[in-house]
């Protein structure tokens, strides 16, 4: 942990009042003073106030969005109109640009990135400081009403301290926590990547043209809205309502005896995991995947307790005993959400799709079981360095690994294990 940047929240806020750029040693690529000076030059020429923090944050930050959490806490102490750029993990993708008050909206940084690098790779070869500097330059151009050209967007690469080392071989250096994490990620991709890519290509989930993208987004929004789950806030409200209903059901059944231990573990574990997810998430777009996970867990618990979870999915659940599992033998049939968008409700049908030389069968709601081609638009969530919206299965999350319960009978165990690992 850097000794240059205060780790106490109040001390860090005080330091930013004196110097709006705080760069930790691990973000300096061996030239911390030069990186700090280069970022300071950018900040001093901005038409709006800005603060940059590239350093491990204090303890107690959000486990899912530590950088955004830190930005909010710092602004509470500093106040005023400002843009805060924060990253706490030098080898991660948690850089956050957050706008407060009368300054350019943070989302403006996405437009040139998607225009000039529609296939990704805009940040390739850049250190976190370079990504931060470019984001601030883009917002400055927006504030001044200046068009951002491709040359403007890539100008940051001309500053040597903003570029990553040209050669880096993790096998040639002593192992570090960062390199271990990196190779762990490679291992995950090696195990799951092939199946995912084949499945994605076969189903054609991602549209390439503007009209197709617009159509699929409209379809997703329409189906989610019909279920009253159009926004993350809607999902949260639904989860809270269904958990309250489940709690009343469980209270009435307490002490009756004769409960199947496996079923009871599924109910209790799923209920507790859903509650934990609600406690550590908000209602932002970036929280959608976790909120939907909480929804699935709540309905898993309700299903196992022998009662439908919400008015919006009662009709779908009438056939759950016949098609809810796809596995025989071990215990009660488990709730399976629609694989394409878990907000659609239970997967009351089974859809088989070709994957290479075999076939994969996934649960699907009735509309998705009949939809073909690009109409099979998956739920998308924001994530990664620039908070891009991508299908949920493209993120390295417990939800992608378990298929929101499509691939496992004990989703709650996987979620609890992931929570412990994050801690």
Order of alpha helices (4+ residues) and beta strands (2+ residues): alpha-beta-alpha-beta-alpha-beta-beta-alpha-alpha-alpha-alpha-alpha-alpha-alpha-alpha-alpha-alpha-beta-beta-alpha-beta-beta-alpha-alpha
